Amino acid sequence: MVAHLARLGPVVLLALWAITGCSSGEPKRGADEPTPAGRTFLSTDVQGAPIPGGGPLTLGFTDSRIAADAGCNKFTGAVSFDDHVLHVSGLATTLMACEDDRRGADEWLSGLLNSEPSWRLEDTRLTLHSPDRTVTLLDKKIVRPDKPVKGTQWLVTALITDNSQVRSRALDEAQPTLVIAEDNGVSGNAGCNRMTGSAEVSGTRITFRIATTKMMCSPEVMEVEQAVLKALDGKTTATVDADTLTVRNDNGAGLVLHAQ
């Protein structure tokens, strides 16, 4: 009898090993398996609890950080992707007051991030699944590809001073514009006066040479114009993110512009 059990022993142990191996849940992420790190995604579909205000949800990832917003405040925190679960910790948020339905977007977003949703990445598609919702997102470069610097009409929406963005009623009323043509010619409006000139574009570096007409406007508009011309005076660094162009001059001035 003992000998009979001894003969069965390896079979029983093998069966127990098989059961244990099958009960470990979802396989762990392989060391070489891609993660969302280094990419930004926009939501295209939500199954379950909808985003108050309609969103979209924007998620940007680095190797260890996440930036997120769902139409109201921006959240940042630490993130890891172990075991195909989005582990988020140390969340901080801006404190902007949001109106209408968007007031509930922050609670919706914090609920999603704190639920430790599972994630699945398929090429340009990221899917997050939590107990009460499934969110499908696409790579931002697919949903909102970068606008070309040349040939796009850009509207100045903010001034950059001392690494801060400044908006004002005078700026909104002046509506400065900028166009860099394919032949490197520059046209637009500085706020009061018409701009002409040229731009030498080399990668992210743009060197402007601008001339303007000589009209006078209200002091507020002229102040805006002076800030715009300072930002476009000489050598700058320009970056495009979807429909937003950010220009930073070597002299410390800068502009945020949106494609029209």
Secondary structure, DSSP 8 states (H G I E B T S, - for coil): -HHHHHHHHHHHHHHHHHHHHHTS-S----TTS--STT-EEEEEEEEES--TT----EEEE-SSEEEEESSS-EEEEEEE-GGGB-EEEEEEE------GGGGGHHHHHHHHHHT--EEEEETTEEEEEETTEEEEEEEHHHHS----SBT-EEEEEEEEETTEEE--HHHHHH--EEEE-TTSEEEEE-SSSEEEEEEEEETTEEEEEEEE------HHHHHHHHHHHHHTSEEEEEEEETTEEEEEETTS-EEEEEE-
